Amino acid sequence: MMCYVVWFGTLPLLFYSPDVLVQIQHGNWQANIAVLLLGLFPSALAYILWGYVLKQIPLMQASNFLYCTPLVAMSIAILFLGERPSIYVLMGGMMIVGSIGWMNWKR
């Protein structure tokens, strides 16, 4: 299913394809690398890993971990961008971790 979603999402982008090679040549190397990395990691690798996770645990349990996305984004901002989280961000992170733990608690 995800393969179809990706390809059908790509089809409208083909309208911009005649100009792609020109844009790549005029773009600096940082922009071209950024586009390449955005295509590999958040898109392709994420779907491969999601398929692997779904083979290991049930969908209902795996979908709970999608709530970790804000935690990962916050951690990346702290580690790589040097941002200092506010108390509200830290409290939100604690709420997310508590919610995930509560949803996966086996009774």
Sine and cosine of phi, psi and omega as CSV:
sin_phi,cos_phi,sin_psi,cos_psi,sin_omega,cos_omega
0.00,0.00,-0.69,0.72,-0.03,-1.00
-0.91,0.42,-0.53,0.85,0.05,-1.00
-0.87,0.50,-0.70,0.72,0.03,-1.00
-0.90,0.43,-0.65,0.76,0.01,-1.00
-0.88,0.48,-0.71,0.71,-0.01,-1.00
-0.90,0.44,-0.72,0.69,-0.04,-1.00
-0.94,0.34,-0.62,0.78,0.05,-1.00
-0.94,0.33,-0.45,0.89,0.12,-0.99
-0.96,0.28,-0.43,0.90,0.01,-1.00
-0.98,0.20,-0.53,0.85,-0.07,-1.00
-0.80,0.60,-0.73,0.68,0.02,-1.00
-0.89,0.45,-0.43,0.90,0.00,-1.00
-0.96,0.29,-0.28,0.96,0.00,-1.00
-0.91,0.41,-0.32,0.95,0.07,-1.00
-0.90,0.44,-0.41,0.91,0.01,-1.00
-1.00,-0.07,-0.06,1.00,-0.12,-0.99
-0.92,0.39,-0.49,0.87,0.01,-1.00
-0.88,0.47,-0.42,0.91,-0.06,-1.00
-0.99,-0.13,-0.02,1.00,-0.13,-0.99
-0.89,0.45,-0.74,0.67,-0.05,-1.00
-0.89,0.46,-0.61,0.79,0.04,-1.00
-0.91,0.41,-0.68,0.73,-0.01,-1.00
-0.91,0.41,-0.62,0.79,0.04,-1.00
-0.89,0.45,-0.66,0.75,-0.01,-1.00
-0.93,0.38,-0.55,0.84,-0.02,-1.00
-1.00,0.07,-0.29,0.96,0.01,-1.00
-0.98,0.21,0.49,-0.87,0.06,-1.00
-0.98,0.21,0.20,-0.98,-0.10,-0.99
-0.92,0.40,-0.52,0.85,0.01,-1.00
-0.91,0.42,-0.66,0.75,0.02,-1.00
-0.92,0.40,-0.66,0.75,0.00,-1.00
-0.91,0.41,-0.65,0.76,0.05,-1.00
-0.91,0.41,-0.64,0.77,0.01,-1.00
-0.88,0.48,-0.69,0.73,0.02,-1.00
-0.90,0.43,-0.68,0.74,0.02,-1.00
-0.88,0.47,-0.72,0.69,-0.01,-1.00
-0.92,0.39,-0.58,0.81,0.05,-1.00
-0.92,0.40,-0.51,0.86,0.06,-1.00
-0.97,0.26,-0.57,0.82,-0.06,-1.00
-0.99,0.16,-0.81,0.59,-0.18,-0.98
-0.99,0.16,-0.87,0.50,-0.05,-1.00
-0.95,0.32,-0.34,0.94,-0.05,-1.00
-0.98,-0.19,-0.97,0.23,-0.13,-0.99
-0.90,0.44,-0.79,0.62,-0.04,-1.00
-0.91,0.43,-0.60,0.80,0.00,-1.00
-0.89,0.46,-0.67,0.74,0.00,-1.00
-0.94,0.35,-0.59,0.81,0.05,-1.00
-0.90,0.43,-0.73,0.69,0.00,-1.00
-0.92,0.40,-0.60,0.80,0.03,-1.00
-0.89,0.45,-0.66,0.75,0.07,-1.00
-0.88,0.47,-0.64,0.77,0.04,-1.00
-0.90,0.43,-0.70,0.71,0.01,-1.00
-0.88,0.48,-0.67,0.74,-0.03,-1.00
-0.92,0.39,-0.37,0.93,0.10,-0.99
-0.97,0.26,-0.45,0.89,-0.11,-0.99
-1.00,-0.01,-0.63,0.77,-0.06,-1.00
-0.72,-0.69,0.36,-0.93,-0.02,-1.00
-0.90,0.44,0.43,-0.90,-0.04,-1.00
-0.85,0.53,-0.70,0.72,-0.04,-1.00
-0.88,0.48,-0.59,0.81,0.02,-1.00
-0.97,0.24,-0.65,0.76,-0.02,-1.00
-0.92,0.39,-0.61,0.79,-0.04,-1.00
-0.91,0.42,-0.42,0.91,0.07,-1.00
-0.88,0.47,-0.52,0.86,-0.05,-1.00
-0.97,0.23,-0.15,0.99,0.11,-0.99
-0.90,0.44,-0.36,0.93,0.04,-1.00
-0.94,0.34,-0.11,0.99,0.05,-1.00
-0.98,0.22,-0.16,0.99,-0.04,-1.00
-0.82,0.57,-0.73,0.68,0.04,-1.00
-0.89,0.45,-0.55,0.83,0.04,-1.00
-0.90,0.43,-0.67,0.74,0.02,-1.00
-0.91,0.42,-0.70,0.72,0.02,-1.00
-0.88,0.47,-0.67,0.74,0.02,-1.00
-0.91,0.42,-0.67,0.74,0.00,-1.00
-0.90,0.43,-0.67,0.75,0.04,-1.00
-0.90,0.44,-0.66,0.75,0.02,-1.00
-0.90,0.44,-0.62,0.79,0.01,-1.00
-0.95,0.33,-0.73,0.68,-0.09,-1.00
-0.96,0.29,-0.71,0.70,-0.15,-0.99
-0.99,-0.17,-0.44,0.90,-0.05,-1.00
-0.97,-0.25,-0.14,0.99,0.03,-1.00
0.95,0.32,0.36,0.93,0.01,-1.00
-0.96,0.29,0.51,-0.86,0.05,-1.00
-0.95,-0.32,0.90,-0.44,-0.06,-1.00
-0.95,0.30,0.57,-0.82,0.08,-1.00
-0.98,0.19,0.17,-0.99,0.03,-1.00
-0.89,0.46,-0.53,0.85,0.00,-1.00
-0.93,0.36,-0.61,0.79,0.05,-1.00
-0.91,0.41,-0.68,0.73,0.02,-1.00
-0.91,0.41,-0.65,0.76,0.05,-1.00
-0.90,0.43,-0.64,0.77,0.06,-1.00
-0.89,0.46,-0.65,0.76,0.05,-1.00
-0.89,0.46,-0.65,0.76,0.03,-1.00
-0.91,0.41,-0.60,0.80,0.04,-1.00
-0.91,0.41,-0.63,0.77,0.02,-1.00
-0.90,0.43,-0.74,0.67,-0.01,-1.00
-0.88,0.47,-0.69,0.72,0.03,-1.00
-0.89,0.46,-0.65,0.76,0.01,-1.00
-0.91,0.42,-0.67,0.75,0.01,-1.00
-0.91,0.42,-0.68,0.74,0.05,-1.00
-0.88,0.47,-0.67,0.74,-0.01,-1.00
-0.91,0.40,-0.66,0.75,-0.02,-1.00
-0.93,0.37,-0.46,0.89,-0.04,-1.00
-0.98,-0.18,0.11,0.99,0.01,-1.00
-0.92,0.39,0.80,-0.60,0.01,-1.00
-1.00,-0.03,0.81,-0.59,-0.03,-1.00
-0.99,-0.12,0.00,0.00,0.00,0.00
